[in-house]
Amino acid sequence: MKLGKFFGFQALKHQGKTFVILSGDQLVFRLDGERRKEALELAESSLWNPYGREKHNWVVLSSTHSEQWRIFFDKALQLVRNT
């Protein structure tokens, strides 16, 4: 795992693939399918929309859900490990 940049934001990468982004006090997770649906069901979550360009595999979770960040961190990491 390495720190890097993605669209100018601080990001974590696994083998060059970004899976978590820090955007203000929110974390953005790369998720797909059921994982994305589960994250979007949380209040105040949304698809990430940097610079007006919605990213369908990226879900923003606010700090109000920080207790669940680790769960989605693990799911996002698993996704990039399998792609």
N, C-alpha and C positions, 0 to 999 in steps of 0.2 A: 504494500500500500504506500502511495506517495501523495504528497500535497502537490497541487498544480492549479491551473486556471481553466475555467470553462466560461465562455462568453464574458470574460473579465472578472468573474467571481471566483473566490477561493473554492477549491474542490478537492475531493479525495478521489484517487484513481487506483485501479487494480489492473496491472499489466496494460497501462495506457488507456483504459476505459473508465470514464467518469461515472461514478454511481451516487455520490452525495455532493451537494453544493450548499455553501453558506450564503444566504441572501438576507442581510440585516439580522433580525432575531429569529429568522425562520430557517429551517432546513428543507432542502429540495431533494427528493429521492427519485432515482430512476426505477420505475416499477412497471409491470405489465399485467395484463389479464386480471385475475382475481385479486392479486396484490394491489393493483392500482384501484380497483373498485373498492376494496376494503379501506384504503387510505382516503378515498374521496367521500366515503360515508361519514368521516369525522367532521364535526363542526369546524368551520373556518378553513377547511382544506380546499384546494383548487388546483387545476392544472397550472403549471408554471408558464408565465407569459413574459419572458424577457424581451424588452424592446418591441413589444407589440406583436410578438410571434409566438403563438401558443405551441407548447411542446407536449405532445400527447402522452409521452412515456415519462413525464416528470411531474411529480405531485409535491406541492408546497404544504408543509405542516408547520403551523405556528408554534410559538413557544408554549402556548396553552396545552399542547400535546407533548411536551418534552419527555414525559414519562414513557411515551411510546416510541420515541426516536430510535432507541436501541433495537426495537423489534423491526422497524422499517429499514434501519441501517443494515441489519443482517439479511433481510429480504433483498435489498438492492445489491448488496455484495454477492449474494448467491446468484442473482440474475446475471451479473457481468462475468462471474466465474463460469457460467454455463453457456455463454455466447461466444 
